[in-house]
Amino acid sequence: MPYESWDEVNEAIRGIEPRVTLAQANLIAEWADGMDADEVDNVWAAAIARFKELYEVQDGQWVKREEAEAAEFMFAELGEGRPVEVLRVGEFIARDGREVAVTDEDLDAFVANFEANAAGQDVPVDVDHQRGEAAGWVTRVWRDGERLLATVDWNDLGQQLVGDRVYRYLSASLNVAKKMIRSISLVNFPAVKGLAPVELSEGVYGWAEAGLVDRIVRAIREVFSGQGEGTRGHGDQGTREFGEQDEQGEETMTEEELRRLREEIRAEMEAELAEKEQTMAELREQVRAEVEAELAEAVKRRAELAEFAAEVCGDEAEFGLSADPEEVIDFLAGLPEEQVEAAQTMLKSKVVDFSERGSSRDGRGGKKELEEPYADQLRMWLDSGMDMGEWFKVNADIVGGMEEYDLSEFEEGD
């Protein structure tokens, strides 16, 4: 599991007519694996029955019933399988600079090739297009109008990156020629603009929880049809008992039972939505408080840095640093907090105190004297008729530049 080729598929699934796709076979097998063998006589038969409850044959292929699609999307919004948006119709610039046009037909082809496992492996969700550790695995893709949606089985890494909002969007890596999704990446700057940000759901329902979902599907089907499969017309309502079988041997529901089921499901959904709304309200309040605290701390820190910049910058400042105060503030604000104090000490230590030098009392203009034995070497050089500038060029790696020194005594000696 999952099946990688048709030869690996369970015999019970291979007996379904018409033949299911490899992705559908994996879906049935996943349902069977999730059932309790102590409670279900034949998990494969039960899983196949559920598949036929949710899918129907159209043009020789199994496709999801409209009401099942609606129920799945509704519960995906509440559960861990919340859909993510990975692509849409339009023209885009790929990472390599190529112009790529995506049409409705392209989206259908991407879906079909995903279900056929054209990639030859599960499709990963990686990070920043780096083909390394996966943050999750794509379990399903489908087209919703002009958008390509997917559900992702997030692992701990993916839940952390998305939950902490380290990454907010998805970007699909495509084989445009073969209409195949190679991978999907968590990114912050997707090539396809306008995609919905990735969210993790707070809900408790998932599509894999068969009990309530199957009941929802049945209820929605009754609502869509106005008269459920095997349910009698209006004049005969209530005449058939729940659990009684129709001519095809399928259990039916009376309208009263259907009404109670709708009310029960509605109550459960309203309770879940109310709990979710309360959770989201508490989360918004928590985030608001954290953001306000962070903003207050940022304002306080910048005020402290502005005070330091005023202390060290400008001709009238205590240390006379020749720099724009705003540049100093931005520089310090960009450092980790533990490095700011060390940087402030360094800035102070590197500033020339013009009260002691600049126009110095000894007339050297703040320049230093050439120390011995270099002064003797320079005198000998000049006595031999050589140029002072040439000596500094030869010895620049040792003594530095000529402009750093008070050379008045040598010039007078010339």
C-alpha positions in Angstrom: 0.0 0.0 0.0 -0.3 2.1 -1.9 -0.6 0.1 -5.1 2.0 1.1 -7.7 0.7 -1.1 -10.5 -2.5 -2.8 -11.5 -0.9 -6.3 -10.9 -0.7 -5.5 -7.1 -4.4 -4.6 -6.7 -6.5 -6.9 -4.5 -8.6 -9.4 -6.5 -11.9 -8.1 -5.0 -11.1 -4.6 -6.4 -10.0 -6.0 -9.8 -13.5 -7.6 -10.1 -15.3 -4.3 -10.2 -16.9 -3.5 -13.5 -16.1 -1.3 -15.2 -12.5 -1.2 -14.1 -11.6 1.4 -11.5 -8.5 3.6 -11.8 -5.3 2.9 -9.8 -6.0 5.9 -7.6 -9.6 4.6 -6.9 -8.2 1.2 -6.1 -5.9 2.8 -3.6 -8.8 4.7 -2.1 -10.9 1.5 -1.7 -7.9 -0.3 -0.1 -7.4 2.6 2.3 -11.0 2.4 3.4 -10.7 -1.4 3.9 -7.5 -1.0 5.9 -9.3 1.5 8.2 -12.2 -0.8 9.0 -12.4 -3.0 12.1 -12.5 -6.7 11.0 -14.2 -7.6 14.3 -17.2 -5.4 13.4 -17.3 -6.0 9.6 -17.6 -9.5 8.2 -15.8 -8.7 5.0 -13.9 -5.4 4.9 -13.2 -5.6 1.2 -16.9 -6.1 0.4 -17.8 -3.2 2.7 -15.2 -0.9 1.2 -16.4 -1.7 -2.4 -20.0 -1.2 -1.3 -19.1 2.2 0.0 -17.3 3.0 -3.2 -20.3 2.2 -5.2 -22.4 4.3 -2.8 -20.2 7.3 -3.5 -19.3 6.7 -7.2 -21.4 6.1 -10.3 -20.6 5.0 -13.9 -20.5 7.7 -16.5 -19.3 7.0 -20.1 -17.8 3.7 -18.9 -15.8 5.3 -16.0 -16.4 5.5 -12.3 -16.9 9.2 -11.3 -17.9 10.7 -7.9 -21.6 11.4 -7.5 -22.4 15.1 -7.3 -23.9 14.8 -3.8 -20.8 12.8 -2.6 -18.5 15.5 -4.0 -20.5 18.2 -2.1 -20.3 16.2 1.1 -16.6 15.6 0.7 -15.9 19.2 0.1 -18.1 20.3 3.0 -16.3 17.9 5.4 -12.9 18.7 4.0 -13.5 22.3 5.2 -14.1 21.0 8.7 -11.4 18.2 8.8 -7.8 17.6 8.2 -8.3 17.1 4.5 -9.0 20.8 3.8 -8.4 21.4 0.1 -5.4 23.5 -1.0 -5.2 25.5 -4.2 -2.1 24.6 -6.4 -2.8 26.0 -9.9 -5.4 27.9 -11.9 -6.1 28.7 -15.5 -4.0 31.5 -17.0 -0.6 32.5 -18.3 2.4 32.5 -16.0 6.1 33.0 -15.9 7.9 29.8 -14.7 10.9 29.9 -12.4 13.2 29.3 -15.4 11.7 32.3 -17.2 9.5 30.4 -19.7 5.9 31.6 -20.3 3.4 28.9 -19.4 -0.3 28.9 -20.4 -2.7 26.6 -18.5 -6.2 25.9 -19.8 -9.2 24.0 -18.5 -8.2 21.0 -20.6 -4.7 21.1 -19.0 -6.3 20.9 -15.5 -8.4 17.9 -16.5 -5.2 16.3 -17.9 -3.3 16.9 -14.7 -6.1 15.3 -12.7 -6.4 12.3 -15.0 -2.6 11.6 -15.0 -2.5 12.0 -11.2 -5.2 9.4 -10.8 -3.4 7.1 -13.3 -0.2 7.5 -11.2 1.6 8.8 -14.3 4.5 10.0 -12.0 5.2 6.4 -11.0 5.2 7.4 -7.3 3.3 9.4 -4.6 3.5 13.1 -5.2 5.4 14.9 -2.4 5.0 18.3 -0.9 8.5 19.6 -0.5 9.9 23.0 0.8 11.0 25.8 -1.6 11.4 23.4 -4.5 14.2 21.6 -2.7 14.0 17.9 -3.5 14.7 16.8 0.0 12.6 16.2 3.1 8.8 16.0 2.4 6.3 18.1 4.4 3.4 16.0 3.3 2.0 13.9 0.4 -0.7 14.7 -2.1 -3.6 12.3 -1.7 -6.0 13.7 -4.3 -6.4 16.4 -7.0 -9.4 17.6 -8.8 -10.6 20.6 -10.9 -13.0 23.1 -9.4 -13.9 25.5 -12.2 -10.7 27.3 -13.2 -8.7 26.1 -10.1 -6.8 22.9 -9.4 -7.4 21.8 -5.9 -5.7 19.0 -3.8 -5.8 17.4 -0.4 -2.5 16.8 1.4 -1.6 14.3 4.1 0.6 16.7 6.1 3.3 15.3 8.4 4.7 16.9 11.5 7.1 19.1 9.5 4.3 20.3 7.2 1.9 21.0 10.1 4.7 23.0 11.8 5.7 25.1 8.7 2.0 25.8 7.8 0.7 26.1 11.3 3.4 28.6 12.4 2.9 30.5 9.1 6.5 30.0 8.0 5.1 29.2 4.6 1.8 30.4 3.2 1.4 29.3 -0.4 1.9 26.3 -2.7 3.7 26.1 -6.1 3.3 23.1 -8.4 6.3 21.7 -10.3 4.8 20.5 -13.6 5.9 18.4 -16.6 4.0 20.7 -19.0 4.6 18.4 -22.0 3.2 15.3 -20.3 0.6 17.2 -18.2 1.9 15.6 -15.0 2.4 17.0 -11.5 5.9 16.1 -10.3 5.7 17.7 -6.9 4.2 20.6 -5.0 6.3 23.0 -2.9 5.6 25.1 0.1 6.7 28.7 -0.9 6.1 32.3 0.0 6.5 33.7 -3.5 4.5 31.5 -6.0 4.8 32.0 -9.7 1.1 31.7 -10.0 -0.4 34.8 -8.2 -3.8 34.9 -6.6 -3.7 31.4 -5.0 -5.5 31.0 -1.7 -3.1 30.6 1.2 -2.6 27.2 2.9 -4.6 26.7 6.0 -4.7 23.8 8.5 -8.2 23.0 9.7 -9.3 23.1 13.4 -12.2 20.7 12.8 -12.6 17.1 14.0 -14.2 15.4 10.9 -12.3 13.8 8.2 -13.3 12.0 5.0 -11.9 8.8 6.3 -14.5 8.7 9.2 -17.0 6.7 7.3 -19.9 6.5 9.7 -21.2 10.1 9.8 -19.9 10.9 6.3 -21.9 8.0 4.8 -25.0 9.2 6.6 -24.4 12.7 5.3 -24.1 11.4 1.8 -27.3 9.5 2.0 -29.1 12.6 3.5 -27.7 14.9 0.8 -28.8 12.4 -1.9 -32.3 12.4 -0.5 -32.4 16.2 -0.5 -31.0 16.3 -4.1 -33.5 13.8 -5.4 -36.4 14.9 -3.3 -37.4 11.3 -3.0 -34.7 8.9 -1.9 -33.6 5.7 -3.6 -36.3 3.1 -2.8 -38.3 5.6 -0.8 -42.0 5.7 -1.6 -43.8 8.6 -3.2 -45.6 11.2 -1.1 -48.8 9.2 -0.9 -47.0 6.2 0.5 -44.7 7.9 3.0 -44.2 6.1 6.2 -45.6 2.8 4.9 -42.2 1.1 4.7 -40.3 0.4 7.9 -36.7 1.4 8.3 -34.4 -1.6 7.5 -37.0 -3.2 5.2 -35.5 -4.0 1.8 -36.8 -3.0 -1.6 -36.9 -5.1 -4.7 -33.1 -4.8 -5.2 -32.5 -5.9 -1.6 -31.3 -2.4 -0.4 -32.4 -0.9 2.9 -34.6 2.1 2.6 -35.6 5.0 4.9 -39.0 6.5 5.6 -39.5 10.2 5.3 -39.9 10.5 9.1 -36.6 8.8 9.6 -35.0 10.9 7.0 -36.3 14.1 8.7 -34.9 13.0 12.0 -31.6 12.1 10.4 -31.4 15.6 8.8 -32.1 17.2 12.2 -29.5 15.1 13.9 -26.9 15.9 11.3 -27.8 19.6 11.3 -27.5 19.7 15.1 -24.1 18.0 15.0 -22.8 20.3 12.3 -24.1 23.4 14.1 -22.4 22.3 17.3 -19.1 21.7 15.5 -19.3 25.0 13.7 -20.1 26.8 16.9 -17.1 25.2 18.6 -14.9 26.0 15.7 -16.0 29.6 15.7 -15.3 29.9 19.4 -11.9 28.3 18.9 -11.1 30.7 16.0 -12.3 33.7 18.1 -10.0 32.7 20.9 -7.1 32.2 18.5 -7.7 35.6 16.9 -7.7 37.2 20.4 -4.5 35.4 21.3 -2.8 36.4 18.1 -4.0 40.0 18.5 -2.5 40.2 22.0 0.8 38.7 20.8 1.0 41.1 17.9 0.3 44.1 20.1 3.0 43.0 22.5 5.5 42.5 19.7 4.7 45.9 18.2 5.0 47.6 21.6 8.4 45.9 22.1 9.5 46.9 18.6 8.6 50.6 19.2 10.4 50.6 22.5 13.5 49.0 21.0 13.6 51.5 18.1 13.3 54.4 20.5 16.3 53.1 22.5 18.3 52.7 19.2 17.3 56.2 18.2 18.7 57.5 21.5 22.0 55.7 20.9 22.2 57.0 17.4 21.8 60.5 18.6 24.5 59.9 21.1 27.1 58.8 18.6 26.2 60.5 15.3 26.8 64.1 14.1 29.4 66.8 14.8 27.8 67.8 18.0 27.3 64.3 19.3 29.5 63.0 22.2 31.4 60.6 19.9 31.0 62.4 16.5 30.4 59.3 14.3 30.1 60.5 10.7 27.0 58.5 9.7 23.2 59.0 9.1 21.4 58.2 12.4 18.7 56.3 10.5 21.4 54.1 9.0 22.7 53.3 12.4 19.2 52.5 13.7 18.4 50.2 10.7 21.8 48.5 11.1 21.3 47.8 14.8 17.6 46.8 14.4 18.6 44.2 11.9 20.9 42.4 14.3 19.9 39.6 16.7 19.1 41.1 20.1 22.1 39.4 21.7 24.5 41.1 19.3 23.2 44.7 19.6 25.1 45.6 22.8 28.4 44.3 21.3 27.8 46.3 18.1 27.1 49.5 20.1 30.4 49.1 22.1 32.3 48.5 18.8 30.8 51.7 17.2 31.8 53.8 20.2 35.3 52.3 20.3 35.9 53.0 16.5 35.0 56.7 16.7 37.7 59.3 16.8 37.4 61.7 19.7 37.9 65.1 18.0 38.1 66.9 21.3 41.6 65.4 21.7 42.8 65.2 18.1 41.4 66.7 14.9 43.3 70.1 15.2 45.7 68.8 17.8 47.8 71.0 20.2 51.1 69.7 18.9 50.2 70.8 15.3 50.1 67.3 13.8 46.5 67.6 12.8 45.7 64.3 14.5 48.3 62.3 12.5 50.7 59.9 14.1 54.5 59.8 14.2 56.4 57.2 12.3 57.9 54.9 14.8 61.5 53.7 15.0 63.2 51.9 13.3 61.0 52.9 10.3 61.8 56.5 10.8 65.6 55.7 10.5 65.0 53.7 7.4 63.0 56.5 5.8 65.8 59.0 6.7 68.4 56.7 5.0 66.1 56.4 2.0 65.8 60.1 1.7 69.5 60.7 2.2 70.2 58.4 -0.7 68.1 60.7 -2.9 65.0 58.5 -3.2 61.4 59.7 -3.1 59.4 59.6 0.1 56.3 58.4 -1.7 58.2 55.4 -3.2 59.3 54.3 0.3 55.7 54.2 1.5 54.6 52.2 -1.5 57.4 49.6 -0.9 56.5 49.4 2.8 52.7 49.9 2.7 52.0 46.4 3.9 54.0 47.2 7.1 53.4 50.8 7.9 50.3 51.7 5.9 49.6 54.8 3.9 51.7 58.0 3.8 48.7 60.1 4.6 48.4 58.6 8.1 51.6 60.2 9.4 53.0 63.6 10.4 56.0 63.8 8.1 56.9 67.4 8.6 60.3 66.6 10.1 61.2 64.6 7.0 60.0 67.3 4.6 62.0 69.9 6.4 65.0 67.7 6.2 64.6 67.4 2.5 
